[in-house]
Amino acid sequence: MTEHNPRKLILRVLLYLLGMLILSFSLTLNTKVTLGVSSIISVAYCVSALSGWSIGDTTLVWYILLIAVQIALHLIKKAPNWKQVILFDVLQLPLSLVFTRCMNLVSDLLPVFETACPGAFWGGIWGRLCLLVLAIVLTGIGAALTLNMRLIPNPGDGIVQAIADFFGKPMGTAKNLTDLCCVALAAAITLCVAHKLIGIGLGTVLAALTTGRVIALFNHFFAARLKMLVPDKTAAS
């Protein structure tokens, strides 16, 4: 019934787009509180800081690498509809281009709170901690929305889904593992090149430890309802 219900399809697409908008905002907000960037883009951020490229451009390169890993995992463990899955992997490429352009736009609109709001609450440590918590919560919600709709995922979340499917783990657990690996790689790059940590701080650690838990909590309350919008053959992929 789900496949032939246009209202459910429209709602599914709208929730997917909402998740993408939330993600582009939350990931960029995380960089603006200057307490350490979100785990999934920590590698892109440190390369941006070292090379002078924009965060959107380095994130695009990073996402292309994540897409390649997803394709490899899906080719190794072929699902019954593996050709469709690979097609969705490839479609992440144009999505990544649009998504990272949105990140550049949001980055231009949001200030660096520490320097833009000196003496104000939002420029101080407690205000920026509040913004950090907001960014982490929104990242988890945005990721859960896009993944549960089983359309074209953001590569940062698509790799989580691919790892979860490959190893048979819950998405929350796969998110935690992915984030920790990203932080370790970012730390290795910055220590080897700059001999110091860049973009990795309290915010990075908190995001790595808690974003997966936000996804798990969101799914605990809403996953069953959201899956009602997804065709059975898609949900099983």
FISE-572680 format. One record per residue (C-alpha): residue number from 1; residue in three letters; y, z, x. Coordinates in steps of 0.02 Angstrom, whole numbers, plus 50000, padded with zeros to 5 digits. Each point is the difference from the previous one (the first is absolute). Example, Ala and Ser with C-alpha at 12.3 -4.5 7.8 and 13.67 -1.06 7.14 Angstrom:
// residues 2
MARTOR pos code y z x
MARTOR 1 ALA 49775 50390 50615 $
MARTOR 2 SER 50172 49967 50069 $
// end
This chain:
// residues 237
MARTOR pos code y z x
MARTOR 1 MET 50000 50000 50000 $
MARTOR 2 THR 50120 50040 50142 $
MARTOR 3 GLU 49993 49823 50070 $
MARTOR 4 HIS 50067 49925 49838 $
MARTOR 5 ASN 50133 50130 49957 $
MARTOR 6 PRO 50171 49928 50048 $
MARTOR 7 ARG 50090 50165 49969 $
MARTOR 8 LYS 49888 50090 50123 $
MARTOR 9 LEU 50024 49862 50127 $
MARTOR 10 ILE 50190 50009 49983 $
MARTOR 11 LEU 49997 50189 50018 $
MARTOR 12 ARG 49885 49985 50150 $
MARTOR 13 VAL 50120 49878 50087 $
MARTOR 14 LEU 50151 50108 49958 $
MARTOR 15 LEU 49918 50156 50071 $
MARTOR 16 TYR 49951 49901 50155 $
MARTOR 17 LEU 50180 49941 50027 $
MARTOR 18 LEU 50063 50176 49970 $
MARTOR 19 GLY 49882 50064 50133 $
MARTOR 20 MET 50063 49870 50123 $
MARTOR 21 LEU 50181 50046 49967 $
MARTOR 22 ILE 49961 50184 50022 $
MARTOR 23 LEU 49911 49964 50164 $
MARTOR 24 SER 50140 49894 50075 $
MARTOR 25 PHE 50125 50137 49958 $
MARTOR 26 SER 49894 50148 50055 $
MARTOR 27 LEU 49943 49927 50167 $
MARTOR 28 THR 50180 49956 50044 $
MARTOR 29 LEU 50066 50169 49941 $
MARTOR 30 ASN 49875 50083 50116 $
MARTOR 31 THR 50080 49914 50150 $
MARTOR 32 LYS 50175 50054 49945 $
MARTOR 33 VAL 49969 50188 50001 $
MARTOR 34 THR 49967 49991 50190 $
MARTOR 35 LEU 49861 50128 49996 $
MARTOR 36 GLY 49863 49878 50046 $
MARTOR 37 VAL 49953 49840 49908 $
MARTOR 38 SER 49859 49972 49877 $
MARTOR 39 SER 49831 49992 50084 $
MARTOR 40 ILE 49951 49825 49942 $
MARTOR 41 ILE 50156 49921 50076 $
MARTOR 42 SER 50011 50114 50152 $
MARTOR 43 VAL 49932 49862 50112 $
MARTOR 44 ALA 50125 49873 49931 $
MARTOR 45 TYR 50143 50124 50019 $
MARTOR 46 CYS 49965 50043 50181 $
MARTOR 47 VAL 49983 49815 50044 $
MARTOR 48 SER 50166 49970 49910 $
MARTOR 49 ALA 50084 50138 50101 $
MARTOR 50 LEU 49929 49935 50164 $
MARTOR 51 SER 50033 49814 49968 $
MARTOR 52 GLY 50161 50001 49899 $
MARTOR 53 TRP 49920 49901 49857 $
MARTOR 54 SER 50040 50053 49822 $
MARTOR 55 ILE 49879 50118 49915 $
MARTOR 56 GLY 49961 49866 49871 $
MARTOR 57 ASP 49951 49873 50133 $
MARTOR 58 THR 49887 50117 50098 $
MARTOR 59 THR 49922 50062 49838 $
MARTOR 60 LEU 49961 49818 49955 $
MARTOR 61 VAL 49907 49976 50166 $
MARTOR 62 TRP 49909 50165 49974 $
MARTOR 63 TYR 49949 49951 49824 $
MARTOR 64 ILE 49930 49834 50063 $
MARTOR 65 LEU 49887 50099 50118 $
MARTOR 66 LEU 49945 50114 49858 $
MARTOR 67 ILE 49959 49848 49893 $
MARTOR 68 ALA 49891 49931 50140 $
MARTOR 69 VAL 49904 50165 50007 $
MARTOR 70 GLN 49975 49998 49812 $
MARTOR 71 ILE 49930 49824 50005 $
MARTOR 72 ALA 49880 50051 50139 $
MARTOR 73 LEU 49938 50152 49901 $
MARTOR 74 HIS 49976 49897 49842 $
MARTOR 75 LEU 49905 49865 50094 $
MARTOR 76 ILE 49885 50129 50078 $
MARTOR 77 LYS 49962 50086 49835 $
MARTOR 78 LYS 50003 49862 49871 $
MARTOR 79 ALA 50025 50052 49819 $
MARTOR 80 PRO 49926 49890 49862 $
MARTOR 81 ASN 50174 49924 49974 $
MARTOR 82 TRP 50043 49999 50185 $
MARTOR 83 LYS 50088 49830 49993 $
MARTOR 84 GLN 50124 50070 49874 $
MARTOR 85 VAL 50024 50155 50107 $
MARTOR 86 ILE 50038 49893 50154 $
MARTOR 87 LEU 50122 49897 49897 $
MARTOR 88 PHE 50093 50159 49952 $
MARTOR 89 ASP 50003 50048 50185 $
MARTOR 90 VAL 50081 49834 50045 $
MARTOR 91 LEU 50125 50016 49857 $
MARTOR 92 GLN 50064 50158 50083 $
MARTOR 93 LEU 50087 49889 50127 $
MARTOR 94 PRO 50137 49932 49884 $
MARTOR 95 LEU 50009 50171 49916 $
MARTOR 96 SER 50031 50079 50170 $
MARTOR 97 LEU 50143 49881 50034 $
MARTOR 98 VAL 50086 50046 49836 $
MARTOR 99 PHE 49961 50186 50018 $
MARTOR 100 THR 50069 50014 50176 $
MARTOR 101 ARG 50159 49905 49950 $
MARTOR 102 CYS 50021 50132 49864 $
MARTOR 103 MET 49980 50134 50133 $
MARTOR 104 ASN 50139 49921 50102 $
MARTOR 105 LEU 50111 49997 49845 $
MARTOR 106 VAL 49966 50182 49957 $
MARTOR 107 SER 50027 50046 50182 $
MARTOR 108 ASP 50174 49923 49993 $
MARTOR 109 LEU 50041 50096 49841 $
MARTOR 110 LEU 49936 50173 50049 $
MARTOR 111 PRO 50098 50101 50129 $
MARTOR 112 VAL 49928 50097 50145 $
MARTOR 113 PHE 50027 50167 49915 $
MARTOR 114 GLU 50016 50106 50156 $
MARTOR 115 THR 50148 49900 50067 $
MARTOR 116 ALA 50072 49936 49835 $
MARTOR 117 CYS 50010 50172 49917 $
MARTOR 118 PRO 50055 50121 50137 $
MARTOR 119 GLY 50033 50173 49932 $
MARTOR 120 ALA 49929 49953 49828 $
MARTOR 121 PHE 49836 50063 49927 $
MARTOR 122 TRP 49915 49829 50013 $
MARTOR 123 GLY 50046 49987 50183 $
MARTOR 124 GLY 49928 50170 50044 $
MARTOR 125 ILE 49821 50043 50036 $
MARTOR 126 TRP 49962 50071 49826 $
MARTOR 127 GLY 50074 49852 49910 $
MARTOR 128 ARG 49906 49877 50108 $
MARTOR 129 LEU 49839 50099 49974 $
MARTOR 130 CYS 50026 49981 49812 $
MARTOR 131 LEU 50023 49812 50023 $
MARTOR 132 LEU 49845 49995 50110 $
MARTOR 133 VAL 49895 50084 49866 $
MARTOR 134 LEU 50069 49877 49872 $
MARTOR 135 ALA 49956 49853 50114 $
MARTOR 136 ILE 49822 50063 50027 $
MARTOR 137 VAL 49970 50029 49814 $
MARTOR 138 LEU 50070 49829 49954 $
MARTOR 139 THR 49895 49917 50135 $
MARTOR 140 GLY 49843 50076 49928 $
MARTOR 141 ILE 50046 49952 49822 $
MARTOR 142 GLY 50049 49822 50049 $
MARTOR 143 ALA 49840 49977 50098 $
MARTOR 144 ALA 49892 50069 49859 $
MARTOR 145 LEU 50083 49887 49871 $
MARTOR 146 THR 49980 49840 50100 $
MARTOR 147 LEU 49821 50038 50053 $
MARTOR 148 ASN 49940 50049 49827 $
MARTOR 149 MET 50066 49839 49924 $
MARTOR 150 ARG 49880 49903 50114 $
MARTOR 151 LEU 50121 49856 50023 $
MARTOR 152 ILE 50071 49952 50170 $
MARTOR 153 PRO 50023 50162 50097 $
MARTOR 154 ASN 50133 50038 50127 $
MARTOR 155 PRO 49908 49977 50168 $
MARTOR 156 GLY 50032 50181 50045 $
MARTOR 157 ASP 49906 50050 49844 $
MARTOR 158 GLY 49879 49854 50001 $
MARTOR 159 ILE 49930 50060 50165 $
MARTOR 160 VAL 49971 50171 49920 $
MARTOR 161 GLN 49906 49920 49856 $
MARTOR 162 ALA 49899 49892 50120 $
MARTOR 163 ILE 49951 50151 50105 $
MARTOR 164 ALA 49958 50101 49844 $
MARTOR 165 ASP 49889 49861 49933 $
MARTOR 166 PHE 49920 49965 50170 $
MARTOR 167 PHE 49951 50180 50035 $
MARTOR 168 GLY 49980 50056 49819 $
MARTOR 169 LYS 50136 50133 50013 $
MARTOR 170 PRO 50132 50055 49871 $
MARTOR 171 MET 50170 49917 50020 $
MARTOR 172 GLY 50084 50166 50040 $
MARTOR 173 THR 49882 50033 50144 $
MARTOR 174 ALA 50016 49821 50064 $
MARTOR 175 LYS 50190 50017 49993 $
MARTOR 176 ASN 49996 50158 50105 $
MARTOR 177 LEU 49888 49918 50131 $
MARTOR 178 THR 50105 49841 50006 $
MARTOR 179 ASP 50162 50097 50019 $
MARTOR 180 LEU 49932 50107 50141 $
MARTOR 181 CYS 49940 49844 50093 $
MARTOR 182 CYS 50171 49918 49980 $
MARTOR 183 VAL 50089 50154 50069 $
MARTOR 184 ALA 49882 50007 50149 $
MARTOR 185 LEU 50030 49816 50039 $
MARTOR 186 ALA 50190 50019 49983 $
MARTOR 187 ALA 49997 50152 50114 $
MARTOR 188 ALA 49897 49906 50130 $
MARTOR 189 ILE 50121 49851 49999 $
MARTOR 190 THR 50158 50103 50018 $
MARTOR 191 LEU 49927 50116 50133 $
MARTOR 192 CYS 49938 49852 50103 $
MARTOR 193 VAL 50161 49897 49986 $
MARTOR 194 ALA 50140 50127 49980 $
MARTOR 195 HIS 49910 50156 50064 $
MARTOR 196 LYS 50056 50095 49845 $
MARTOR 197 LEU 49963 50005 49815 $
MARTOR 198 ILE 50108 49886 49892 $
MARTOR 199 GLY 50006 50012 49810 $
MARTOR 200 ILE 49863 50131 49995 $
MARTOR 201 GLY 50049 50171 49940 $
MARTOR 202 LEU 49977 50127 49863 $
MARTOR 203 GLY 50016 49866 49866 $
MARTOR 204 THR 49864 49894 50078 $
MARTOR 205 VAL 49878 50145 50010 $
MARTOR 206 LEU 50038 50056 49822 $
MARTOR 207 ALA 49981 49823 49935 $
MARTOR 208 ALA 49834 49978 50091 $
MARTOR 209 LEU 49933 50163 49930 $
MARTOR 210 THR 50067 49992 49823 $
MARTOR 211 THR 50022 49820 49939 $
MARTOR 212 GLY 49814 49981 49975 $
MARTOR 213 ARG 49999 50163 49903 $
MARTOR 214 VAL 50142 49935 49889 $
MARTOR 215 ILE 49895 49846 49962 $
MARTOR 216 ALA 49849 50108 49962 $
MARTOR 217 LEU 50102 50114 49886 $
MARTOR 218 PHE 50080 49852 49911 $
MARTOR 219 ASN 49830 49919 49974 $
MARTOR 220 HIS 49928 50164 49935 $
MARTOR 221 PHE 50122 49995 49855 $
MARTOR 222 PHE 50030 49814 49973 $
MARTOR 223 ALA 49863 49893 50080 $
MARTOR 224 ALA 49889 49997 49845 $
MARTOR 225 ARG 50144 49940 49890 $
MARTOR 226 LEU 50057 49870 50126 $
MARTOR 227 LYS 49823 49930 50019 $
MARTOR 228 MET 50000 49961 49814 $
MARTOR 229 LEU 50126 49862 50041 $
MARTOR 230 VAL 49887 49920 50131 $
MARTOR 231 PRO 49856 49881 49958 $
MARTOR 232 ASP 49831 50076 50039 $
MARTOR 233 LYS 49954 49861 50122 $
MARTOR 234 THR 50164 50031 50095 $
MARTOR 235 ALA 49984 50189 50001 $
MARTOR 236 ALA 49828 49985 50076 $
MARTOR 237 SER 50059 49895 50148 $
// end
